[in-house]
Every structure is written in C-alpha cells, then in structure tokens.
Amino acid sequence: PDVSAAGTYSIGKLKPDYGIGLGYSFHDKFSLRTGFYSVRKVYSASADEYHPLYNFWTYYPYLDKVDADCRVFEIPLLLSYNFSHSTQHSIFGTAGVSSYLMKRETYNYISKLPSGQTTNREVTYNNKNKHYFSVFTLSAGYQRNLSRSVSVAAEPYLKIPVNGIGFGKMQLNSAGILFSLQVKPFKDHKKK
C-alpha cells in the first residue's frame, strides 16, 4: 500500500505498489537492493503547489486545483543495514534514492472563473517526464525467516523528492509499507 500527497494540500488515495526486486548481502550487516516497481499515484494539488512551465498559466489563469492520476515506474537503489540479526529474524534500516519514470500522467485542471463558474479540463501526458535519482527514500523493517532460503518482511517507508515531480514539478511525497517475500537462490558459504 502506497499513498501520496503533493505538499500539504491533501493526502491522496491508497493504491497498491507492486514489483520485483534484487539484492546482494555482504558482511552479514549490509545489503544493496534495486528493483522495478509500478504504482498509481492519485492525489490533488492546489494551484500554489503546481509549478509547470510559465506559459501554462496563459491557458489556466484561474486554476484552483489539480486532480492527478499518474502511473509511475520506480527504480530504487537502496543500502540496508541490519541492526539485529539472528537465524529467526532481523531488524534493518534502509536509505537510498529512486528514479521515477512517469508512464502516464492524467491531470484534471479545475478552474474557478471570476463569474463563480467552475470549469474542468482533463489532459494526459504519456512518457513525458523522467526523474533520475530524484527521490530520497528512508525506511525501516522487520524480516522473519521461514526457512534458510525463504523469508517475509514488512518495511514502512517515506519517499521525499529532491526535485519537483511530473509535469507540474510538484513536491510529491509518498509513504507506505512494503511487504515482501524474499527468496535466496544461492546458499551461504561460510568459512568453518
């Protein structure tokens, strides 16, 4: 489950974030992780929180708010540290950066005219914006080992953009919990 908010305007809708990851552990304490994830980010932003190119305001001088529905592909690069590790479980913390590839951005521009009338216009952009290494990620989690090669984990996270995200260059913050099933395809080789 993942939820997004553009600045402080309002919290968006809870949507599933899903994908596949790959990791490499070393020194029994550190692990390097990456992956490919897909999520819909559905949220609203006020006109003050929307920062498109300057000529945008020629067409929407009375913009009041923007309702967004975006399909985003995320590629993270994360480093985790095990604070507590045993044969049964571990507690870890993670920090890293992510790249956002905006597959589809649909915005409903809602304007309030001086006459009091409200107008809507929906616009969709496909494959227009890519934000490389632009989102900072912090998380902490608990991993439970089911066997020597299979484990499950729950990892609450917070994602904060370094730069503006999407067509409107918004401060698109996200939070959620990553639930994962982890499989070790290779046996650990420890010195006797």
N, C-alpha and C positions, 0 to 999 in steps of 0.2 A: 504493500500500500504506500502511495506517494501523494503528497498534497503540496500545491504551490501557491505562492502569493506574490503579487507584484508590489513591492514596497510594503506599505502599511494599509492599503486600501481595503482589502478583504481577503479572507482565506478561500481558496478555490475548492473544487470538488476533489474528493478522494478517488484516485484512479490506480489500477494495477501497473506496476513496473516489473517487467519480466525480461529474462535474457539468459545468457550463458557466460561463465567466467573461467579464467585460467589463473593458477597461482603457482608460485615456487617458494618453498620454505627453506631457510638456511639458519644454521647455528641454534636451532630449537627455539629461537626467540623472534625472528623476523620472517616476514613473508611478503613477497612482491606480487601484486594482483592486477589483472586487467580483465577486459570482457567487452561484451556488446549487449546493450540493453535498449529496450523500447518502452516509451511511456507517453500517454496523452496528458498534456498539461492544460487543464480547464480552469480559468481564473478570470477576474475582472481587474481593470486598472482605471484610475481616474485620469483625466486629461493631463494633469500635472505630472503624472508618473510615466507618461508616454512620450518618447523622445525620438521621433522619426526624423528624416531629412527635412530641412526647413521648408521646402516647397509644399510639403504635405498640408501645412496649415492654410494654404490658399484654397484647398478644396474642403477643408473641415474647420472653418474659423470658429464655430460654436460647439466644438466637440465637448461632450460632457463626460463620457466614459467609454471604455472599450471592453467588450466581452471577447475573450480569446479561447480558442480550442486548437491546440497545436500537437502534432505528432513529432516527438523528438527522439532521435537516436543518440545514446550516450556511450562514450568510450572512456572509461576511467583508467587512471594509472595510480595505484594506491600502495602504500607501505604500511604494514601492520606490525604491531609489537605485542607479544604475549606477556602479560603481566603475571599470570598464574597459569601453570601448565602441569597437567598430570595425565595418567593413562585414561582417565574418565572424562575430563573436561578441561577447558581453558577459558580465560577471560582476556580479551585483547582490545587494543585501541588502534585506530586507523586514521591516517591523514593522506591527502593526495589531491590531485587535480583531475578534472574531466573535460573532455571535448564534447560539445553539443552540435549535432548535425540536425538542422531544422528541416525535416522531411516535408511537412505540410504545416502552414500557418493560416488559420482562418480567424479573421477579426470582424466583429460586428461593431461598426462605429455608430455610436448613439449621440446625436446632437440635439441640443435644446436651442431652438431659434428664439430671437427676441420677441416674437409673437406669442411664445409659450408653447408652440407646437414642437413635438418630438419626432425626429426622423432617424431612420436606421438604414445603414448600408453595409452589406457583407462583402468582404474581399478575401480572396485566398491566394497565398503565395506558395509555390512548390519549389523545394530545393534551392531556396534563395539565400539563406543565411547559414554560415558555418562558423562556429566559435571554438577555436582550438585552444586547449589548455586554459580555459577561461572561467572554470567553475572550481572553487575550493571546496573540498569535502572533509568533514570530520565525522567520525563515528566511533562507537564502542560496541562490543558484542560478547555474547556467551556462546561457546561451542560445546556440544555434547557428543562424545564418541559413542557410536552404536556398535562398532567393531574396529579392528585395526585399520580398515580401509574406508569405512563409511562414517560420516558424522553429519549432524544438523546444527545450524547456527541461527541466532536471531541477533540482528545488528541495527539498532536505531541510528539514524544519520541526519546530518544537516548539510545542505549544499548552498553555498553563497557565491554568487557570480563576482568575478573580478571586474568584468566589463558588462555593459548592457547586453541583454539577450533578445534575439528576434528582431523583427522589422522595426519595432518601437524602442529598441535599446533599453529594455526595462530591467530593473533590479529584481530579477525573478528568483526569489528564494524558494527552496524546497526542503521538505522534511518527510521522513517516513521510517519504515522498518524493513530491512532486507532479510527475508527468510531464505535460507539456502540449504540445499542438500549437497554435501561435499563428498567426492569420491577420489581416493588416492589410487591412481592406476599403477604406481610403482611402489615396491616395498622399500622401507627404510633400511639403509645399510649402515649399521653402527659398528664401530671398532670394538672388539672384545678385549 
